[in-house]
């Protein structure tokens, strides 16, 4: 009498086949390739927009450097104490080296860096020109050490120059000049708070624009996501800059202790950020979970964006779990997650919303045709995935707002109904059809 479960050797061989068999990427019977012209045209448009954005950032950075030069005329370049400037610059170098070492070591956990703290401190104790140039050189050098592409390093450095220069403009308009030479009065701290806020907001906005170009999504939506996730951490770290300057006025040796303090604050912020990330992401596949997916969909619907919802349920997954065990099933889910991510655009959201269920959100300006193309790409990506002699397929249901529904709950319900119809009729992909709008 044979057992219903495979032997340990069979499970081991099957696990190895999950990845090996997937290499072939065989086409799904219902999959049709996405038109190459559409993909090519989108790539060209994105490249042109990014090139224009890089030029705009470089021009803005050069213009702001000229403005910083004007603000710095007639003042000591490095402020009252060149040694204080050198120590702060050294702290900034240490912060950049820490990020570089983490990247080389392959550590990808969320890390809040204190480099912005020392940049603002440089701006408070020296002229805008010296502070901005030193920060740009050290920050840009850090990007080069971390192996970033040349255009990315240029954009990042240009965005830094613009955001830091805007902070110097606020301080100049407030009549503070060299902040390190003034007492920490209420007006002084209020002006610094405004300057730091302007610098952070402009940096978030510029980053959101760059991301929206490459990911073909809404810049405002990206800005809200970045600001919501980083604003309180950046505020906490920025508040240390005046303390560093005040400590340097008392004794330069105290500045040497600042990297430890900023590292501790940054580390605690990183842990808090990581906990928030874990609450909205699946631990097995590292994909966003249902909570994150629902929040993203709700935001898109409330912003009156055209968004397509694709509910994908795996076919044949239960048989793999029953025959080869949950370890094999987990490996299948991890492989499916990786393939779905590769099939989707950067602007699309791929979430694991159930045991063997995934939900995809396609934005912006989604259409039924675009959603069908994406669904076929997903089926194509999953082609050839098998464990032993058991193949893994998928059934996909599609619903688009406002064509099929106007609310988050109704849209998910429509996509879910279409998915069950696809699974029942073994049609692979089904678009929700209804004569009336929910």
C-alpha positions as CSV (number, residue, x, y, z in Angstrom):
1,X,0.0,0.0,0.0
2,X,1.4,3.4,-1.0
3,X,1.2,6.5,1.0
4,X,-0.7,9.6,-0.2
5,X,2.4,11.8,0.5
6,X,5.5,11.7,-1.6
7,X,8.8,10.5,-0.1
8,X,11.4,13.0,1.2
9,X,13.6,12.3,-1.8
10,X,10.6,13.0,-4.1
11,X,9.9,16.3,-2.3
12,X,13.6,17.3,-2.6
13,X,13.7,16.6,-6.3
14,X,10.4,18.4,-6.8
15,X,11.7,21.5,-5.0
16,X,14.7,21.6,-7.3
17,X,12.5,21.4,-10.3
18,X,10.4,24.4,-9.3
19,X,13.2,26.7,-10.5
20,X,14.7,24.5,-13.2
21,X,11.5,23.9,-15.1
22,X,10.6,27.5,-14.8
23,X,13.7,28.5,-16.8
24,X,12.0,27.4,-20.0
25,X,9.1,29.9,-19.6
26,X,6.8,27.9,-21.9
27,X,3.9,29.9,-23.2
28,X,0.4,29.5,-21.7
29,X,-2.1,28.3,-24.3
30,X,-4.3,31.5,-23.8
31,X,-1.3,33.9,-23.7
32,X,-0.7,36.3,-26.5
33,X,2.4,38.5,-26.5
34,X,2.0,42.2,-25.8
35,X,2.6,44.2,-29.0
36,X,6.2,45.2,-29.1
37,X,5.5,48.5,-30.6
38,X,3.4,49.6,-27.6
39,X,6.3,48.6,-25.2
40,X,8.9,50.3,-27.4
41,X,6.8,53.5,-27.7
42,X,6.4,53.7,-23.9
43,X,10.1,53.1,-23.4
44,X,11.0,55.9,-25.8
45,X,8.6,58.4,-24.2
46,X,9.9,57.5,-20.7
47,X,13.5,58.0,-21.9
48,X,12.8,61.4,-23.5
49,X,11.0,62.5,-20.4
50,X,13.8,61.4,-18.1
51,X,16.4,63.1,-20.3
52,X,14.4,66.3,-20.1
53,X,14.1,65.9,-16.4
54,X,17.8,65.4,-15.9
55,X,18.6,68.5,-18.0
56,X,16.0,70.5,-15.9
57,X,17.5,69.4,-12.6
58,X,21.1,70.2,-13.8
59,X,20.0,73.7,-15.0
60,X,18.2,74.3,-11.7
61,X,21.2,73.1,-9.7
62,X,23.6,75.4,-11.5
63,X,21.2,78.3,-11.1
64,X,20.9,77.7,-7.4
65,X,24.7,77.4,-7.0
66,X,25.0,80.9,-8.6
67,X,22.4,82.1,-6.1
68,X,24.3,80.5,-3.2
69,X,27.5,82.3,-4.5
70,X,25.7,85.6,-4.2
71,X,24.5,84.9,-0.7
72,X,28.1,83.9,0.3
73,X,29.8,87.1,-0.9
74,X,31.5,89.1,1.8
75,X,31.3,86.3,4.4
76,X,34.0,83.8,5.6
77,X,33.6,80.8,3.3
78,X,33.8,78.2,6.1
79,X,32.0,80.3,8.7
80,X,33.5,81.2,12.1
81,X,35.5,78.0,12.5
82,X,37.0,76.1,9.5
83,X,37.7,73.2,12.0
84,X,34.0,72.9,12.9
85,X,33.2,72.8,9.1
86,X,35.8,70.1,8.6
87,X,34.5,68.0,11.5
88,X,30.9,68.2,10.2
89,X,32.0,67.3,6.7
90,X,33.9,64.3,8.2
91,X,30.7,63.2,9.9
92,X,28.9,63.4,6.6
93,X,31.6,61.3,5.0
94,X,31.1,58.7,7.7
95,X,27.4,58.6,7.2
96,X,27.9,58.1,3.4
97,X,30.5,55.3,4.1
98,X,28.1,53.6,6.4
99,X,25.5,53.4,3.6
100,X,28.1,52.3,1.1
101,X,29.4,49.5,3.4
102,X,25.8,48.3,3.9
103,X,25.2,48.1,0.2
104,X,28.5,46.2,-0.5
105,X,27.6,43.8,2.3
106,X,24.2,43.1,0.7
107,X,22.2,44.5,3.6
108,X,18.8,45.6,2.1
109,X,16.8,46.3,5.2
110,X,15.3,49.8,5.6
111,X,17.9,52.2,6.8
112,X,17.3,55.9,7.7
113,X,20.5,57.8,7.1
114,X,21.6,60.8,9.2
115,X,23.4,62.5,6.3
116,X,20.7,65.1,6.0
117,X,21.3,66.1,9.6
118,X,25.0,67.0,8.9
119,X,24.1,68.8,5.6
120,X,21.7,71.1,7.5
121,X,24.4,71.6,10.2
122,X,26.9,72.6,7.5
123,X,24.4,75.1,6.2
124,X,24.0,76.6,9.7
125,X,27.7,77.0,10.4
126,X,29.1,78.0,7.0
127,X,28.2,79.9,3.9
128,X,25.6,78.4,1.6
129,X,28.1,77.9,-1.2
130,X,30.6,76.0,1.0
131,X,27.8,73.9,2.6
132,X,26.0,73.0,-0.6
133,X,29.2,72.3,-2.6
134,X,30.7,70.1,0.2
135,X,27.4,68.2,0.6
136,X,27.0,67.7,-3.1
137,X,30.6,66.4,-3.5
138,X,30.4,64.0,-0.6
139,X,26.9,62.8,-1.5
140,X,27.7,62.4,-5.2
141,X,30.9,60.5,-4.3
142,X,28.9,58.2,-2.1
143,X,26.6,57.4,-5.0
144,X,29.7,56.6,-7.2
145,X,31.1,54.3,-4.5
146,X,27.8,52.5,-4.2
147,X,28.0,51.8,-7.9
148,X,25.0,53.9,-9.1
149,X,24.6,54.6,-12.8
150,X,26.1,58.0,-13.9
151,X,22.8,59.5,-14.7
152,X,21.3,58.5,-11.4
153,X,24.2,59.9,-9.5
154,X,23.8,63.2,-11.4
155,X,20.1,63.4,-10.7
156,X,20.5,62.6,-7.0
157,X,23.2,65.2,-6.6
158,X,21.2,67.8,-8.6
159,X,18.2,67.2,-6.5
160,X,20.3,67.6,-3.3
161,X,21.7,70.9,-4.5
162,X,18.2,72.3,-5.3
163,X,16.6,71.1,-2.0
164,X,19.6,72.3,0.2
165,X,19.8,75.6,-1.7
166,X,16.1,76.2,-1.1
167,X,16.7,75.9,2.6
168,X,19.5,78.5,2.3
169,X,17.1,80.8,0.6
170,X,14.6,80.5,3.5
171,X,17.4,81.3,6.0
172,X,18.6,84.2,3.9
173,X,15.1,85.7,3.7
174,X,14.7,85.3,7.4
175,X,17.8,87.4,7.8
176,X,19.7,84.8,9.7
177,X,22.8,84.5,7.4
178,X,25.3,82.3,9.2
179,X,23.1,80.5,11.7
180,X,26.0,79.2,13.8
181,X,26.8,82.8,14.9
182,X,23.4,83.5,16.4
183,X,21.7,82.4,19.6
184,X,19.1,79.6,19.5
185,X,16.1,82.0,19.9
186,X,12.6,81.0,19.1
187,X,12.7,83.0,15.8
188,X,16.0,81.3,14.9
189,X,14.5,77.8,15.5
190,X,11.3,78.7,13.7
191,X,13.2,79.8,10.6
192,X,15.3,76.7,10.7
193,X,12.2,74.5,11.0
194,X,10.7,76.2,7.9
195,X,14.0,75.9,6.0
196,X,14.3,72.1,6.9
197,X,10.7,71.5,5.9
198,X,11.1,73.3,2.5
199,X,14.3,71.3,1.9
200,X,12.6,67.9,2.7
201,X,9.4,68.7,0.8
202,X,11.3,69.8,-2.3
203,X,13.5,66.7,-2.1
204,X,10.4,64.4,-1.8
205,X,8.7,66.2,-4.7
206,X,11.7,65.9,-7.0
207,X,12.1,62.3,-6.2
208,X,8.4,61.7,-6.8
209,X,8.7,63.3,-10.2
210,X,11.7,61.1,-11.2
211,X,9.9,58.0,-10.0
212,X,6.6,58.9,-11.8
213,X,8.6,59.2,-15.0
214,X,10.3,55.9,-14.8
215,X,7.2,54.1,-13.3
216,X,4.7,55.9,-15.5
217,X,2.5,56.8,-12.5
218,X,1.1,59.9,-10.7
219,X,3.8,62.1,-9.1
220,X,1.4,63.4,-6.5
221,X,0.6,59.8,-5.5
222,X,4.3,58.9,-5.2
223,X,4.9,62.1,-3.2
224,X,2.2,61.2,-0.7
225,X,3.7,57.8,-0.3
226,X,7.2,59.0,0.2
227,X,6.2,61.8,2.6
228,X,3.9,59.5,4.6
229,X,6.7,57.0,5.1
230,X,9.7,59.3,5.7
231,X,8.5,62.7,6.9
232,X,8.5,62.0,10.6
233,X,11.9,60.2,10.4
234,X,13.4,63.1,8.5
235,X,11.9,65.6,10.9
236,X,13.4,63.8,13.9
237,X,16.8,63.7,12.4
238,X,16.7,67.3,11.1
239,X,15.9,68.5,14.6
240,X,19.4,67.4,15.7
241,X,21.2,69.9,13.4
242,X,20.8,72.9,15.6
243,X,21.9,70.8,18.6
244,X,25.0,69.8,16.7
245,X,25.8,73.4,15.9
246,X,25.2,74.5,19.5
247,X,27.4,71.7,20.8
248,X,30.1,72.8,18.3
249,X,30.0,76.4,19.6
250,X,30.7,75.0,23.1
251,X,33.4,72.5,22.2
252,X,34.5,71.0,18.9
253,X,35.1,67.7,20.7
254,X,31.4,67.4,21.2
255,X,30.9,67.2,17.5
256,X,32.9,63.9,17.5
257,X,30.1,62.4,19.6
258,X,27.3,63.4,17.1
259,X,27.7,60.5,14.7
260,X,26.9,58.1,17.6
261,X,23.8,60.1,18.5
262,X,22.5,60.5,15.0
263,X,23.2,56.8,14.3
264,X,21.1,55.8,17.3
265,X,18.3,58.0,16.3
266,X,18.5,56.8,12.7
267,X,18.6,53.2,13.8
268,X,15.5,53.5,16.0
269,X,13.7,55.2,13.1
270,X,14.8,52.4,10.8
271,X,13.4,49.8,13.1
272,X,10.1,51.7,13.4
273,X,10.0,52.0,9.6
274,X,10.7,48.3,9.2
275,X,7.9,47.4,11.6
276,X,5.5,49.5,9.6
277,X,6.8,47.8,6.4
278,X,6.2,44.4,7.9
279,X,2.7,45.3,8.8
280,X,1.9,45.9,5.1
281,X,3.9,43.1,3.4
282,X,3.8,39.3,3.2
283,X,6.7,37.7,5.0
284,X,7.1,34.8,2.6
285,X,7.0,36.4,-0.8
286,X,7.9,40.0,0.4
287,X,5.0,41.3,-1.7
288,X,2.5,43.8,-0.3
289,X,-0.4,42.2,1.5
290,X,-4.1,42.8,1.4
291,X,-4.0,45.8,3.7
292,X,-1.5,47.6,1.5
293,X,-3.4,46.6,-1.6
294,X,-6.7,47.9,-0.3
295,X,-5.1,51.2,0.8
296,X,-3.5,51.7,-2.6
297,X,-6.8,50.9,-4.4
298,X,-8.8,53.2,-2.1
299,X,-6.4,56.1,-2.7
300,X,-6.6,55.6,-6.5
301,X,-10.4,55.4,-6.5
302,X,-10.7,58.5,-4.3
303,X,-8.3,60.3,-6.7
304,X,-10.7,59.3,-9.6
305,X,-7.9,57.5,-11.3
306,X,-8.6,54.8,-13.8
307,X,-7.3,51.6,-12.2
308,X,-7.6,48.0,-13.2
309,X,-7.9,45.2,-10.7
310,X,-6.7,41.7,-11.6
311,X,-7.4,38.9,-9.1
312,X,-5.2,35.9,-9.9
313,X,-5.8,32.5,-8.3
314,X,-3.4,29.6,-8.8
315,X,-4.6,26.4,-10.4
316,X,-3.1,23.1,-9.2
317,X,-1.5,24.6,-6.1
318,X,-3.5,22.5,-3.6
319,X,-2.4,19.3,-5.3
320,X,1.2,20.3,-4.9
321,X,0.7,21.1,-1.2
322,X,-1.0,17.7,-0.7
323,X,1.6,15.6,-2.5
324,X,4.9,17.4,-1.8
325,X,4.1,19.3,1.4
326,X,4.0,23.0,2.4
327,X,7.7,23.5,1.9
328,X,7.2,22.9,-1.8
329,X,4.1,25.0,-1.8
330,X,6.1,27.9,-0.2
331,X,8.7,27.7,-2.9
332,X,6.0,27.8,-5.6
333,X,4.5,30.9,-4.1
334,X,8.0,32.6,-3.9
335,X,8.6,31.7,-7.6
336,X,5.1,32.9,-8.6
337,X,5.7,36.3,-6.8
338,X,9.0,36.8,-8.6
339,X,7.5,36.0,-12.0
340,X,4.5,38.3,-11.5
341,X,6.8,41.1,-10.5
342,X,8.9,40.7,-13.6
343,X,5.7,40.6,-15.8
344,X,4.3,43.9,-14.4
345,X,5.4,47.5,-14.9
346,X,7.1,49.5,-12.1
347,X,3.8,51.4,-11.7
348,X,1.8,48.3,-11.1
349,X,1.1,46.8,-7.6
350,X,1.5,43.1,-7.1
351,X,0.1,41.8,-3.8
352,X,-0.4,38.5,-2.1
353,X,-4.0,38.7,-0.8
354,X,-4.6,35.1,0.1
355,X,-3.1,31.6,0.4
356,X,-2.7,31.2,-3.4
357,X,-4.4,34.4,-4.5
358,X,-2.6,37.5,-5.8
359,X,-4.1,40.9,-6.7
360,X,-2.6,43.2,-9.3
361,X,-3.4,46.9,-9.5
362,X,-2.6,48.6,-12.9
363,X,-2.5,52.4,-12.8
364,X,-2.7,55.1,-14.1
365,X,-5.1,55.5,-17.0
366,X,-5.9,51.8,-17.1
367,X,-8.2,50.3,-19.7
368,X,-9.7,46.9,-20.2
369,X,-7.3,46.3,-23.1
370,X,-4.3,47.2,-21.0
371,X,-5.5,45.0,-18.2
372,X,-6.0,42.1,-20.6
373,X,-2.4,42.6,-22.0
374,X,-1.1,42.5,-18.4
375,X,-3.1,39.4,-17.6
376,X,-1.6,37.6,-20.7
377,X,1.9,38.6,-19.7
378,X,1.3,37.1,-16.2
379,X,0.0,33.8,-17.7
380,X,3.0,33.8,-20.0
381,X,5.4,34.4,-17.1
382,X,3.9,31.5,-15.2
383,X,4.1,29.1,-18.1
384,X,6.3,26.1,-17.5
385,X,6.1,26.3,-13.7
386,X,5.7,22.8,-12.3
387,X,6.6,20.6,-9.3
388,X,7.2,17.0,-10.3
389,X,4.6,16.2,-12.8
390,X,2.1,18.7,-11.4
391,X,1.8,22.0,-13.4
392,X,0.9,25.3,-11.9
393,X,-1.6,27.5,-13.8
394,X,-3.7,30.6,-13.0
395,X,-7.1,32.0,-13.5
396,X,-7.5,35.8,-13.7
397,X,-10.5,38.0,-13.2
398,X,-10.4,41.7,-14.4
399,X,-12.5,44.7,-13.4
400,X,-11.8,48.3,-14.2
401,X,-13.0,51.5,-12.6
402,X,-15.2,53.4,-13.5
403,X,-16.3,50.9,-16.2
404,X,-17.4,48.2,-13.8
405,X,-17.5,49.8,-10.4
406,X,-16.9,53.1,-8.6
407,X,-16.0,51.8,-5.1
408,X,-13.1,49.7,-3.8
409,X,-15.3,47.0,-2.4
410,X,-17.4,46.7,-5.5
411,X,-14.4,46.7,-7.8
412,X,-12.8,43.9,-5.9
413,X,-16.1,42.0,-5.9
414,X,-16.4,42.3,-9.6
415,X,-12.8,41.1,-10.2
416,X,-13.4,38.2,-7.8
417,X,-16.5,37.1,-9.7
418,X,-14.7,37.3,-13.0
419,X,-11.9,35.2,-11.5
420,X,-14.3,32.4,-10.3
421,X,-15.9,32.4,-13.8
422,X,-12.4,32.0,-15.4
423,X,-11.6,29.1,-13.0
424,X,-15.0,27.4,-13.5
425,X,-14.9,27.6,-17.3
426,X,-11.1,27.1,-17.5
427,X,-10.8,30.2,-19.7
428,X,-7.6,31.6,-18.1
429,X,-8.7,35.3,-18.3
430,X,-12.2,36.8,-17.9
431,X,-13.2,40.4,-17.9
432,X,-16.2,41.3,-15.7
433,X,-19.3,41.9,-17.8
434,X,-22.4,43.7,-16.5
435,X,-25.1,45.8,-18.2
436,X,-25.3,48.0,-15.1
437,X,-22.6,49.8,-13.1
438,X,-22.2,48.8,-9.5
